[in-house]
């Protein structure tokens, strides 16, 4: 199975995860509700870091929980163990093999903090370090670039949130994720056409805000990994505090601008970038009016809750990065200098 096959497998992976994890997730939530948890710490690297950013928004908005990203090198390089009192500590890793991520979880468990591993390998070092394991069950992911395990990580976080706070509307929305992922794949022909137009692309910024920020970061990473594009991701708010000076006529700005609480400000920024700086825009959105701002655009299925949008909005980005690599004459199955499993300490 190649990278494109793994992108196309995401609806099936999501459906399987929903079927297998609802009962275990409810049991985990019951355990967590018996503990006094004031905040969450997440240890992750690479793509999994972007799942952690999604968790910051989801657990923050639905549960009022501050979510911090761990700094594993505090333990692994400096030998200092943070205090994890009253924290839920989560490790997220496709392989579960990176020692620094597992080390954070093990240190928290030693202090008596509740710990959770989200991984595609329930026999990994990360899984061994945690009290509870959420097995993504995505099947082998042979491509170097993570795709189906990323959306499975996001869905696992959404399931955890659903289990912590029962809400019939949110449960119903989660049940619709596999179908929405299937509809998102319909963007492939347009992604392939845009990739041909952008075959010379070597630098860009990728913008998002709110929930879409996680997607912007993951899309930028896929462009770096697969198409060797110097793609810098920014929150649309942070972008205006300096990096906007990069923009000149013809500069490429990619944006994830789906409807929701953060949409209006980002859409207004895109209008200014187009009209005042003559930027070339590629816009991913579920809103036709927003897509019309771009020289190019990719659709996202409508009707998806804002809190679940990152699970589907990344799919057009994955397809775009894959086909851009192809348009550049690169092999997306074998990006240079990369291995499937990276072990950092």
GIFEN-V110494 format. One record per helix or strand of 3 or more residues. SS is the DSSP state (alpha for helix, beta for strand). FROM is the first residue (numbers start at 1). TO is the last residue. If there is no record, write none. Layout:
ss = {SS;SS}
from = {FROM;FROM}
to = {TO;TO}
This chain:
ss = {alpha;alpha;beta;alpha;beta;alpha;beta;alpha;beta;alpha;beta;alpha;alpha;alpha;beta;alpha;beta;alpha;alpha;beta;alpha;beta;alpha;beta;alpha;alpha}
from = {3;10;39;47;66;73;87;99;114;125;132;148;168;177;203;212;230;236;243;252;263;280;288;296;306;310}
to = {8;33;44;63;69;76;93;110;119;129;135;164;175;197;208;227;235;239;246;256;275;285;291;299;308;327}
